Amino acid sequence: MNMTASQSRAHILIVDDDVRLAELIANYLGRQNFSASLAHSAQEARQALGVYRFDLLVMDVMMPGESGLDFVTAWRQEKADNTPILLLTALGESGDRIAGLEAGADDYLTKPFEPRELLLRIEAILRRQAMPPLAPEGGQKFIKLGALQFDPNTKRLWHDQTVIALTHSEAELLSILALNLAKPVSRQTIYDGIHCDGQFIRPLSLSEERAIDVAISRLRRKIETDSKQPVFLQTVHGKGYVLMPTH
């Protein structure tokens, strides 16, 4: 593992078996006042995560041995770790991008990419993490979802005294729905809230709409007794999704 230290806003782990590309990314981020660490396999990433705390992982999907997809799936399940992960995928690997989001990745970027776009995506993820807590509507402190409780201020989901691990994108998704209780929220609004800080950029592509559906399915598995027959997170055909709390 390689370390480059600087006075930084965030510490980023770059995981890519392409040594030259990883070093180019690290050097670029270093010039943007980030601190970057390098790992060239999933195994090296695990070793680094056992020693350092990172604010974000930038991980290639196609690596020999344990792939980036395999790593994300295993890491989320084994560690319940919510460190944001941005996946790098080859052009045309839409299936991998969807699988990555389903496994728990927060965003993806298609290779080849412009360094500026990578920077903007990293900054967007970190900016969302640093946003002030959301205030619940009507002074409500917790939102009840059956035996679960969601706190919009901390963006944490609880069952009794146990916190249920949510990825950053899952917490943002639940927060957006919680701010619109019992009101349908479109895929466009959800995407803009998670990826564009609520600012409308452009209409969604089919793959982006699919990514929202995948995120909804993943969240349902955490809040519903039967994710195939949802009670709290329901589909409103033609309008989007709605969160129906327990009264």
NORTA-V878150 format. One record per residue. N is the residue number from 1. SS is DSSP state (A for helix, B for strand, O for the rest). Layout:
# NORTA-V878150
((N & SS) (N & SS))
This chain:
# NORTA-V878150
((1 & O) (2 & B) (3 & B) (4 & B) (5 & O) (6 & O) (7 & O) (8 & O) (9 & O) (10 & O) (11 & B) (12 & B) (13 & B) (14 & B) (15 & B) (16 & O) (17 & O) (18 & O) (19 & A) (20 & A) (21 & A) (22 & A) (23 & A) (24 & A) (25 & A) (26 & A) (27 & A) (28 & A) (29 & A) (30 & A) (31 & A) (32 & O) (33 & O) (34 & O) (35 & B) (36 & B) (37 & B) (38 & B) (39 & B) (40 & O) (41 & O) (42 & A) (43 & A) (44 & A) (45 & A) (46 & A) (47 & A) (48 & A) (49 & A) (50 & O) (51 & O) (52 & O) (53 & O) (54 & O) (55 & O) (56 & B) (57 & B) (58 & B) (59 & B) (60 & B) (61 & O) (62 & O) (63 & O) (64 & O) (65 & O) (66 & O) (67 & O) (68 & A) (69 & A) (70 & A) (71 & A) (72 & A) (73 & A) (74 & A) (75 & A) (76 & A) (77 & A) (78 & A) (79 & A) (80 & O) (81 & O) (82 & O) (83 & O) (84 & B) (85 & B) (86 & B) (87 & B) (88 & B) (89 & B) (90 & B) (91 & O) (92 & O) (93 & O) (94 & A) (95 & A) (96 & A) (97 & A) (98 & A) (99 & A) (100 & A) (101 & A) (102 & A) (103 & A) (104 & O) (105 & O) (106 & O) (107 & B) (108 & B) (109 & B) (110 & B) (111 & B) (112 & O) (113 & O) (114 & O) (115 & A) (116 & A) (117 & A) (118 & A) (119 & A) (120 & A) (121 & A) (122 & A) (123 & A) (124 & A) (125 & A) (126 & A) (127 & A) (128 & A) (129 & A) (130 & A) (131 & O) (132 & O) (133 & O) (134 & O) (135 & O) (136 & O) (137 & A) (138 & A) (139 & A) (140 & O) (141 & O) (142 & O) (143 & B) (144 & B) (145 & B) (146 & O) (147 & O) (148 & B) (149 & B) (150 & B) (151 & B) (152 & O) (153 & O) (154 & O) (155 & O) (156 & B) (157 & B) (158 & B) (159 & B) (160 & O) (161 & O) (162 & B) (163 & B) (164 & B) (165 & O) (166 & O) (167 & O) (168 & A) (169 & A) (170 & A) (171 & A) (172 & A) (173 & A) (174 & A) (175 & A) (176 & A) (177 & A) (178 & A) (179 & O) (180 & O) (181 & O) (182 & O) (183 & O) (184 & O) (185 & B) (186 & O) (187 & A) (188 & A) (189 & A) (190 & A) (191 & A) (192 & A) (193 & A) (194 & A) (195 & A) (196 & O) (197 & O) (198 & O) (199 & O) (200 & O) (201 & O) (202 & O) (203 & O) (204 & O) (205 & O) (206 & A) (207 & A) (208 & A) (209 & A) (210 & A) (211 & A) (212 & A) (213 & A) (214 & A) (215 & A) (216 & A) (217 & A) (218 & A) (219 & A) (220 & A) (221 & A) (222 & A) (223 & A) (224 & O) (225 & O) (226 & O) (227 & A) (228 & A) (229 & A) (230 & O) (231 & O) (232 & O) (233 & B) (234 & B) (235 & B) (236 & B) (237 & O) (238 & O) (239 & O) (240 & B) (241 & B) (242 & B) (243 & B) (244 & O) (245 & O) (246 & O) (247 & O))
